[in-house]
Amino acid sequence: MAYRSKVALVYLLGFALDLLNMFAASIAYPDIAAQLHASVPQLAWITNAYMLGLTLIIPMSVWLAARVGERRLILGSLLVFGIASGLIAQASSIESLIGWRLLQGLGGGLLLPVGQALAYREFPATQRAHFTGVVLLVALMVPALSPAAGGLIVEALSWRWIFLLNMPVALFAFGLGLLWLKADQSASERPTLDARGLLLAVAALSLLLMAVSLASAPATRHLAGGVLLLSVITLWIYLRDGWNKPGAVLDLQLIKNPSLRLAMLIYLFVPGLFTGTNMIAVLYLHDLGFGAAQTGALMLSWAVASGVAIMLGKRSFNRIGPKPLLIAGMLLQCLGIAVLMQIDQPASGPLILAYTLMGLGGSLCSVTAQTLAFVGITPDKMGHSSALWNINRQLGFCLGAALLSSLLGALGANGFKYCFLAAALLTLLPMAAVLRFDSTKLLALLRSPHLQEKST
């Protein structure tokens, strides 16, 4: 097996662990609530604590990788993730479970950006679209299959086994990493930690996540605006402090890269908004009389369509470039949401069509955006790019859900169609940036004879 394939497999196992942990765990919440006497807000913090751990550690991933080495950091993060999973399974109170979820998030937050940077660095530009397709197939299959598997585990055993079963997977990935990953080279100089930049970045992101959490609950929605304003002020101070600073915790100059900037914008407004749209759709369909099993089955049509879109995107990126794929993806997702808006009675055919269109459009944008983000990044900047990408990815999922749930809360039970209209229009918001994007240099890079030879 080629070394790049070994690196990719270790990263994909870690990525699958993160997805399993997010999607299978949610099935266990009713049993956790009953056994640990947890309230609904406390259950929400099972997810929020994990997301907070991810967000806190990602800005440090580049500095830690330079200080201790990528191999050691990946192996260490797998150990932390596995140990935290075992501690969650043994939790005797909801408070301790939330605390161990925070620790688990810290492990996952290192695994994702560092593993992603190491894997993408091994693939030449002409093969990054193919590798992105593989990554997104994992991102498609795990969420599609893990809720059903988690339900069976909870019914046959207990909610604790969902977390206990993370441990052998983490141990297996650790063993492969120990055997396959090359030893870290000793760095000629060790970078100093930009403590002020780190503190500002973590504070801005933490305040933003707190505002999202407050906005999602009607009782605390009035506080969300103040916390959001404080987050924006802190972010502005961080940007002023770190924009031109040598050795900044995150290389903010990478945002000037048109490809990375456009890819991050697309991920916020297309896959991120689908998260919120799907959440609103579940509530809407429940009001129409659809059962949980019927609503869950709609994700099968979304998953099949997403698989088709991922295969199409990874095969077409090098040939036609990102613009046609992104334009088609945004239009398809917008059309799918528009079909959803027209449904006012239980009807499987139109719903399957809506979810199929959203699956095609959203995943076409996902595979194109992730390839676009890394296709022209040099190896020495891959760590910073991966950290920025993963922060943007996590925030996209949080913000999409928070925005539409807050809008629904403000409009009341009759506001579903206005939420869908807002989601459809926001999906098209990046269209102007896509149309302005000049892909000439990118296509020239992908068609370079030097790169074609290197990829064979």
C-alpha positions as CSV (number, residue, x, y, z in Angstrom):
1,M,0.0,0.0,0.0
2,A,1.3,3.4,-0.9
3,Y,2.3,5.7,2.0
4,R,-0.3,8.3,1.0
5,S,-3.0,5.6,1.3
6,K,-1.8,4.6,4.7
7,V,-1.9,8.3,5.9
8,A,-5.4,8.7,4.3
9,L,-6.7,5.6,6.1
10,V,-5.5,6.7,9.5
11,Y,-7.1,10.1,9.0
12,L,-10.4,8.7,7.6
13,L,-10.7,6.4,10.7
14,G,-10.3,9.4,12.9
15,F,-12.8,11.4,10.8
16,A,-15.3,8.5,11.0
17,L,-14.8,8.4,14.8
18,D,-15.7,12.1,15.0
19,L,-18.9,11.5,12.9
20,L,-19.9,8.4,14.8
21,N,-19.5,10.3,18.0
22,M,-21.8,13.1,16.9
23,F,-24.6,11.2,15.1
24,A,-24.8,7.9,17.0
25,A,-24.6,9.6,20.4
26,S,-27.8,11.7,19.7
27,I,-29.8,8.5,19.7
28,A,-28.8,7.8,23.3
29,Y,-30.1,11.1,24.7
30,P,-33.5,9.9,25.9
31,D,-31.9,7.0,27.8
32,I,-29.2,9.3,29.2
33,A,-31.9,11.7,30.3
34,A,-33.8,8.9,32.1
35,Q,-30.8,7.4,33.8
36,L,-28.9,10.5,34.8
37,H,-32.0,12.7,35.4
38,A,-30.9,15.3,32.8
39,S,-33.0,18.2,31.7
40,V,-33.3,19.2,28.0
41,P,-30.8,22.1,28.3
42,Q,-28.3,19.7,29.9
43,L,-28.8,17.3,27.0
44,A,-28.1,20.1,24.6
45,W,-24.8,20.6,26.4
46,I,-23.7,17.1,25.6
47,T,-23.3,18.3,22.0
48,N,-22.3,21.8,22.9
49,A,-19.5,20.7,25.2
50,Y,-18.0,18.5,22.4
51,M,-18.3,21.4,19.9
52,L,-16.7,23.7,22.5
53,G,-13.8,21.3,22.9
54,L,-13.3,21.2,19.2
55,T,-13.4,24.9,18.9
56,L,-11.0,25.6,21.8
57,I,-8.2,23.3,20.5
58,I,-8.3,23.8,16.7
59,P,-6.5,27.2,16.8
60,M,-3.7,25.6,18.8
61,S,-3.3,22.6,16.3
62,V,-0.7,24.3,14.1
63,W,1.5,25.4,17.0
64,L,1.2,22.0,18.7
65,A,2.0,20.2,15.5
66,A,5.2,22.3,15.1
67,R,6.2,21.8,18.7
68,V,5.6,18.0,19.2
69,G,5.3,16.7,15.6
70,E,2.2,15.7,13.6
71,R,2.6,11.9,14.2
72,R,2.9,12.3,18.0
73,L,-0.1,14.7,18.0
74,I,-2.3,12.4,16.0
75,L,-1.4,9.4,18.2
76,G,-1.9,11.5,21.3
77,S,-5.3,12.8,20.1
78,L,-6.5,9.3,19.4
79,L,-5.5,8.3,23.0
80,V,-7.3,11.3,24.5
81,F,-10.4,10.6,22.4
82,G,-10.4,6.9,23.4
83,I,-9.8,7.5,27.1
84,A,-12.5,10.2,27.2
85,S,-15.0,7.8,25.5
86,G,-14.4,5.3,28.3
87,L,-14.8,8.0,30.9
88,I,-18.1,9.1,29.3
89,A,-19.4,5.6,29.4
90,Q,-18.6,5.4,33.2
91,A,-20.2,8.8,34.0
92,S,-22.5,8.7,37.0
93,S,-23.9,12.2,36.6
94,I,-24.9,14.4,33.7
95,E,-22.3,17.0,34.9
96,S,-19.4,14.6,34.7
97,L,-20.6,13.3,31.3
98,I,-20.6,16.9,29.9
99,G,-17.1,17.4,31.3
100,W,-15.7,14.2,29.7
101,R,-17.4,15.3,26.4
102,L,-15.4,18.5,26.6
103,L,-12.2,16.4,26.9
104,Q,-13.3,14.2,24.0
105,G,-13.8,17.3,21.9
106,L,-10.3,18.4,22.7
107,G,-9.0,15.1,21.3
108,G,-11.2,15.3,18.2
109,G,-10.3,18.9,17.6
110,L,-6.6,17.9,17.2
111,L,-7.3,14.8,15.1
112,L,-9.3,16.5,12.4
113,P,-7.1,19.5,11.3
114,V,-3.8,17.8,11.9
115,G,-4.8,14.5,10.2
116,Q,-6.4,16.4,7.3
117,A,-3.3,18.5,6.7
118,L,-1.0,15.5,6.8
119,A,-3.3,13.6,4.4
120,Y,-3.8,16.4,1.9
121,R,-0.1,17.1,1.9
122,E,0.6,13.6,0.5
123,F,-1.7,14.1,-2.5
124,P,-0.7,16.2,-5.5
125,A,-3.2,18.9,-6.7
126,T,-4.5,16.7,-9.5
127,Q,-5.6,13.9,-7.0
128,R,-7.0,16.1,-4.2
129,A,-10.5,16.1,-5.9
130,H,-10.5,12.3,-5.8
131,F,-9.4,12.2,-2.2
132,T,-12.0,14.8,-1.2
133,G,-14.6,12.5,-2.8
134,V,-13.5,9.7,-0.6
135,V,-13.6,11.9,2.5
136,L,-17.1,13.1,1.7
137,L,-18.3,9.5,1.1
138,V,-17.2,8.7,4.6
139,A,-19.0,11.9,5.7
140,L,-22.1,10.6,3.9
141,M,-22.2,7.0,5.0
142,V,-21.5,7.4,8.7
143,P,-24.3,9.9,9.4
144,A,-26.7,7.8,7.2
145,L,-25.9,4.5,9.0
146,S,-24.9,5.4,12.6
147,P,-28.3,6.5,14.0
148,A,-29.8,3.2,13.1
149,A,-26.8,1.3,14.5
150,G,-26.8,3.5,17.6
151,G,-30.5,2.7,18.2
152,L,-29.8,-1.1,18.0
153,I,-26.9,-0.7,20.5
154,V,-29.0,1.3,22.9
155,E,-31.9,-1.2,22.7
156,A,-29.8,-4.3,22.9
157,L,-27.2,-3.1,25.5
158,S,-27.2,0.4,26.9
159,W,-26.4,4.0,25.9
160,R,-23.0,3.5,27.6
161,W,-22.0,1.0,24.9
162,I,-22.2,3.7,22.2
163,F,-19.2,5.4,23.8
164,L,-17.4,2.2,24.9
165,L,-17.4,1.0,21.3
166,N,-15.4,4.1,20.3
167,M,-12.5,2.7,22.3
168,P,-11.5,-0.3,20.1
169,V,-11.9,1.9,16.9
170,A,-9.6,4.6,18.4
171,L,-7.2,1.8,19.5
172,F,-7.2,0.3,16.0
173,A,-6.5,3.7,14.4
174,F,-3.8,4.3,17.0
175,G,-2.1,1.0,16.2
176,L,-2.2,1.8,12.4
177,G,-0.8,5.2,13.0
178,L,2.0,3.8,15.2
179,L,2.9,1.3,12.5
180,W,2.5,3.4,9.4
181,L,3.1,7.1,10.0
182,K,6.6,8.2,9.5
183,A,8.5,9.5,12.5
184,D,8.4,13.3,13.0
185,Q,11.5,15.1,11.8
186,S,13.2,17.2,14.5
187,A,12.5,20.9,13.8
188,S,15.4,23.2,13.4
189,E,13.5,25.9,15.4
190,R,10.6,25.6,17.7
191,P,7.9,28.3,17.3
192,T,6.8,30.4,20.2
193,L,3.2,30.4,21.2
194,D,1.2,33.5,20.3
195,A,-0.6,33.5,23.6
196,R,-2.4,36.8,23.1
197,G,-3.7,35.7,19.7
198,L,-4.7,32.3,21.0
199,L,-6.6,33.9,23.9
200,L,-8.4,36.3,21.6
201,A,-9.3,33.6,19.0
202,V,-10.5,31.1,21.7
203,A,-12.6,33.9,23.4
204,A,-14.2,35.0,20.1
205,L,-15.1,31.5,19.1
206,S,-16.3,30.5,22.5
207,L,-18.5,33.6,22.8
208,L,-19.9,32.9,19.3
209,L,-20.8,29.3,20.3
210,M,-22.4,30.6,23.5
211,A,-24.5,33.1,21.5
212,V,-25.6,30.3,19.2
213,S,-26.6,28.2,22.2
214,L,-28.5,31.1,23.8
215,A,-30.3,32.0,20.6
216,S,-31.6,28.4,20.2
217,A,-33.5,28.6,23.5
218,P,-36.5,30.9,23.8
219,A,-35.9,31.7,27.4
220,T,-32.3,33.0,26.8
221,R,-32.7,34.4,23.3
222,H,-32.7,38.0,24.6
223,L,-29.2,37.5,25.9
224,A,-27.8,36.1,22.6
225,G,-27.6,39.6,20.9
226,G,-25.3,41.0,23.6
227,V,-23.1,37.9,23.6
228,L,-22.9,38.0,19.8
229,L,-21.9,41.6,19.8
230,L,-19.1,40.8,22.4
231,S,-18.0,38.0,20.1
232,V,-17.8,40.3,17.1
233,I,-15.8,42.9,19.0
234,T,-13.4,40.2,20.3
235,L,-13.0,38.9,16.8
236,W,-12.3,42.4,15.4
237,I,-9.6,42.9,18.1
238,Y,-8.1,39.5,17.1
239,L,-8.0,40.3,13.4
240,R,-6.3,43.6,14.1
241,D,-3.8,41.9,16.3
242,G,-3.0,38.9,14.2
243,W,-3.4,40.0,10.6
244,N,0.3,40.8,9.9
245,K,1.8,39.3,13.0
246,P,4.7,36.8,12.4
247,G,4.1,33.5,14.1
248,A,0.4,34.2,14.6
249,V,-1.7,31.3,16.0
250,L,-3.5,31.2,12.7
251,D,-2.1,32.5,9.4
252,L,-4.9,34.9,8.6
253,Q,-3.2,36.0,5.4
254,L,-4.5,32.7,3.9
255,I,-7.9,34.3,3.8
256,K,-6.5,36.4,0.9
257,N,-6.3,33.2,-1.1
258,P,-9.4,33.5,-3.4
259,S,-10.0,29.7,-3.6
260,L,-9.9,29.1,0.2
261,R,-12.0,32.2,0.8
262,L,-14.7,31.2,-1.7
263,A,-14.7,27.6,-0.4
264,M,-15.3,28.7,3.2
265,L,-18.1,31.0,2.1
266,I,-19.8,28.2,0.2
267,Y,-19.6,25.8,3.2
268,L,-21.2,28.4,5.4
269,F,-24.2,29.0,3.1
270,V,-24.8,25.6,1.5
271,P,-23.9,22.6,3.7
272,G,-24.2,24.8,6.8
273,L,-27.7,26.0,5.9
274,F,-28.9,22.4,5.0
275,T,-28.3,21.5,8.7
276,G,-30.7,24.1,9.8
277,T,-33.2,23.4,7.0
278,N,-33.3,19.7,7.8
279,M,-33.9,20.5,11.5
280,I,-36.8,22.8,10.6
281,A,-38.1,20.2,8.1
282,V,-38.3,17.6,10.8
283,L,-40.4,19.8,13.0
284,Y,-42.6,20.8,10.0
285,L,-43.2,17.2,8.9
286,H,-44.0,16.2,12.5
287,D,-46.8,18.9,12.5
288,L,-48.1,17.4,9.2
289,G,-48.4,14.0,10.8
290,F,-45.2,12.3,9.6
291,G,-43.8,9.8,12.1
292,A,-40.1,9.7,13.1
293,A,-39.5,6.6,10.9
294,Q,-41.0,8.2,7.8
295,T,-39.0,11.4,8.3
296,G,-35.8,9.5,8.9
297,A,-36.4,7.4,5.7
298,L,-36.3,10.7,3.7
299,M,-32.5,10.9,4.5
300,L,-32.0,7.7,2.4
301,S,-33.0,9.6,-0.8
302,W,-30.7,12.4,0.4
303,A,-27.9,10.0,0.9
304,V,-28.3,8.3,-2.5
305,A,-28.4,11.7,-4.2
306,S,-25.4,12.9,-2.2
307,G,-23.4,9.8,-3.3
308,V,-24.1,10.5,-6.9
309,A,-23.1,14.2,-6.5
310,I,-19.8,13.3,-4.7
311,M,-18.8,10.9,-7.5
312,L,-19.8,13.5,-10.2
313,G,-17.9,16.3,-8.4
314,K,-14.7,14.5,-7.9
315,R,-14.6,13.3,-11.5
316,S,-15.5,16.7,-13.0
317,F,-13.5,19.1,-10.9
318,N,-10.2,18.8,-12.8
319,R,-11.9,18.9,-16.1
320,I,-14.4,21.8,-15.9
321,G,-13.3,23.6,-12.7
322,P,-15.3,24.6,-9.7
323,K,-17.6,27.3,-11.1
324,P,-20.1,25.2,-13.0
325,L,-20.3,22.7,-10.1
326,L,-20.9,25.3,-7.5
327,I,-23.5,27.1,-9.5
328,A,-25.4,23.9,-10.2
329,G,-25.1,22.8,-6.6
330,M,-26.6,26.1,-5.2
331,L,-29.4,26.1,-7.7
332,L,-30.3,22.4,-7.0
333,Q,-30.3,22.9,-3.2
334,C,-32.4,26.1,-3.6
335,L,-34.8,24.3,-5.8
336,G,-35.1,21.4,-3.3
337,I,-36.0,23.8,-0.5
338,A,-38.5,25.5,-2.8
339,V,-40.2,22.2,-3.4
340,L,-40.2,21.6,0.4
341,M,-42.0,25.0,0.8
342,Q,-44.9,23.9,-1.4
343,I,-45.7,20.8,0.6
344,D,-48.7,21.3,2.9
345,Q,-49.9,17.7,3.4
346,P,-48.2,14.3,3.8
347,A,-47.0,13.3,0.3
348,S,-44.0,11.0,-0.1
349,G,-43.3,11.8,-3.8
350,P,-42.7,15.5,-3.5
351,L,-40.7,15.0,-0.2
352,I,-38.4,12.5,-1.8
353,L,-37.9,14.9,-4.7
354,A,-37.1,17.7,-2.3
355,Y,-34.5,15.7,-0.4
356,T,-33.0,14.3,-3.6
357,L,-32.5,17.8,-4.9
358,M,-31.0,19.0,-1.6
359,G,-28.7,16.0,-1.5
360,L,-27.5,16.6,-5.1
361,G,-27.0,20.3,-4.6
362,G,-25.5,20.3,-1.1
363,S,-23.0,17.5,-1.7
364,L,-22.0,18.9,-5.1
365,C,-21.1,22.1,-3.3
366,S,-19.4,20.2,-0.4
367,V,-17.1,18.1,-2.6
368,T,-16.2,21.1,-4.8
369,A,-15.7,23.5,-1.9
370,Q,-13.4,21.1,0.0
371,T,-11.3,20.4,-3.1
372,L,-11.1,24.1,-3.9
373,A,-10.0,24.9,-0.4
374,F,-6.8,22.8,-0.6
375,V,-6.1,22.3,-4.3
376,G,-3.6,25.2,-4.5
377,I,-2.2,25.2,-0.9
378,T,1.5,24.6,-0.6
379,P,2.6,21.9,1.9
380,D,4.1,24.4,4.4
381,K,0.7,26.2,4.7
382,M,-1.5,23.1,4.8
383,G,-1.7,23.0,8.6
384,H,-2.9,26.6,8.9
385,S,-5.4,26.1,6.0
386,S,-6.8,22.9,7.6
387,A,-7.3,24.7,10.9
388,L,-9.1,27.6,9.3
389,W,-11.2,25.2,7.2
390,N,-12.3,23.1,10.2
391,I,-13.2,26.1,12.4
392,N,-15.3,27.4,9.5
393,R,-16.9,23.9,9.0
394,Q,-17.9,23.5,12.6
395,L,-19.3,27.1,12.8
396,G,-21.2,26.6,9.6
397,F,-23.2,23.7,11.1
398,C,-23.8,25.6,14.3
399,L,-24.8,28.9,12.7
400,G,-27.1,27.4,10.1
401,A,-29.2,25.6,12.8
402,A,-29.2,28.5,15.2
403,L,-30.2,31.1,12.5
404,L,-33.2,29.1,11.3
405,S,-34.3,27.9,14.8
406,S,-34.2,31.5,16.1
407,L,-36.2,32.7,13.1
408,L,-38.8,30.0,13.7
409,G,-39.0,30.9,17.3
410,A,-39.5,34.6,16.4
411,L,-42.2,33.8,13.8
412,G,-44.0,31.1,15.7
413,A,-45.6,27.9,14.6
414,N,-46.8,29.5,11.3
415,G,-43.3,30.6,10.3
416,F,-42.1,27.3,8.7
417,K,-42.5,28.5,5.1
418,Y,-40.8,31.8,5.8
419,C,-37.8,29.8,7.3
420,F,-37.6,27.7,4.1
421,L,-37.8,30.9,2.0
422,A,-34.9,32.4,4.0
423,A,-32.9,29.2,3.6
424,A,-33.5,29.1,-0.1
425,L,-32.4,32.7,-0.6
426,L,-29.4,32.4,1.6
427,T,-28.3,29.3,-0.3
428,L,-27.9,31.6,-3.4
429,L,-26.1,34.4,-1.5
430,P,-22.6,33.2,-2.6
431,M,-23.6,33.2,-6.2
432,A,-22.1,36.7,-6.9
433,A,-18.8,35.6,-5.5
434,V,-18.8,32.4,-7.5
435,L,-19.6,34.3,-10.8
436,R,-16.7,36.7,-10.0
437,F,-14.2,33.9,-9.3
438,D,-11.4,33.6,-11.9
439,S,-10.7,29.9,-12.3
440,T,-8.2,30.4,-15.1
441,K,-5.1,30.0,-12.9
442,L,-6.6,27.0,-11.1
443,L,-7.4,25.1,-14.3
444,A,-3.9,25.9,-15.6
445,L,-2.5,24.4,-12.4
446,L,-4.6,21.3,-12.6
447,R,-3.6,20.8,-16.3
448,S,0.1,21.4,-15.7
449,P,2.2,18.6,-17.3
450,H,4.5,18.7,-14.2
451,L,1.5,17.9,-11.9
452,Q,0.2,15.3,-14.3
453,E,3.5,13.4,-14.1
454,K,3.8,13.8,-10.4
455,S,0.3,12.3,-9.8
456,T,1.1,9.1,-11.8
